[in-house]
Amino acid sequence: MTDLPQSRSLYRVDQVREIDLAAISRAEIPGPELMRRAATAAFSCLQERWPEARSLLVIAGSGNNGGDAFLLAKLARAAGLDVHVVALGAESRGDAKLARAAWIGAGGGIEVADQATPLTQADVLVDGLFGTGITRAPEGVAAALINAMNAHQGGKLALDVPSGLDADSGCAAGVALRADITISFVAWKRGLFSADGVDCCGVLHLDTLEIPENIFADFSADAKLLGMHDLSLLSPRSNNVNKGQFGHILAIGGDHGMAGAICLSAEAALRVGAGRVSVATRAEHVPTVNTRCAELMARGVDSPQSLQAMLDHCSVVAIGPGLGQGGWSHAMWDSAIRAGKPGVLDADALNLLARESRALAHSTVLTPHPGEAARLLGCDVARIQSDRFAAVRELARRYSAVVVLKGAGSLIADAEGQLALCPYGNPGMASAGMGDVLTGVIGGLLGQGLDAWDAACLGTLVHALAGDDAAAECPRGLLASDLFVPLRRLVNGCRA
């Protein structure tokens, strides 16, 4: 995904509706005028993406999203395109009723869909079936239309939200359109960037419909998008420095047979600029760690007492990669928690926390995937994924920590409800060791003086961007260690 400079603000659906109402009542922009502006913006987007298009198939619902579609159809017909309109019902509601009449008044025809309506071929299909209002699986004729739209061979433009996608959660409870382009009106809806939204939206565009800035100023965004501007969270280094100024990270993990996980995590901390990184692991893994990365200081530990000396000398703890959940693992985990150092908990450190809740040190970051998040909240994965925004906020509140909920559109929350979303990353990152690298990245940033919120935001961002740089156009087969070179570039403010 390219950077999205139009806005960093993400809103809930109810907030966008309030902005709409404020534009109508306070800025005195009539509802039909907002609809006209939406149609104009969408048609302009369509012409830019498909300049050679000569035929359109427009699917219109009964509400305002359908109204946008009717007016777009009218504009396209006036521009000389061959336009065929299929409507979900025989009537439209509210301002969409006026838009429907305008289309008919311009000489346009309407085919009312039924369960078996075939869709005619066209260069571009415009989806105006459902907007932000759908929160359940489409049924009946609507579901049949979405299936037919997905099978359509032309380009696909979604108005505001791909039909079938919940614009708040980003979940598709049933069938949902997979668009090539989605043009969002008024403001970004947060669900466009998370969960199924990442697959359904295609390329994203935003048009605020010329709503004055003072209207937006009265509404606090629900979340913010991370972007290239956030790379500046890590300041350039002065020349007169030494390694002691950039943190001493202690990476704890690597139970029997799990040396790779702790090696990846520890090396990642170095790659983002940590001054020193020690590794506490099983004695059998020390030669592997030293061979893998000579700059790491590895020591075999077999008891809390042998770990304590290392804890005394570190500034940040990163625990969990390859840790396991046996007796040795619990002893390491217990000692690390009791040390009260800033740090990162991942993998089995989270599973142990789910079994045995503890008060965590200030500046602690948790980095669960959905399965670990479900264990931490005592629910199932389906519940986590059904509302990732609520889940990450509850995790942060319950554990008084900054939490990174990994996945498509990774989310970062703090205990006060602050929320950020990372719109980068790719499916190649669904591979072993990626979470271990993220643990080390965040730990390394904590060691360089960032607080938990900034370290989690910047760490998630550079991890995702490094994954994108390393994958390029070939995500399948991406290795976690492939991120190391781009990580170094990114924390120095450079991209490939």
Disulfide bonds with the S-S distance in Angstrom:
none
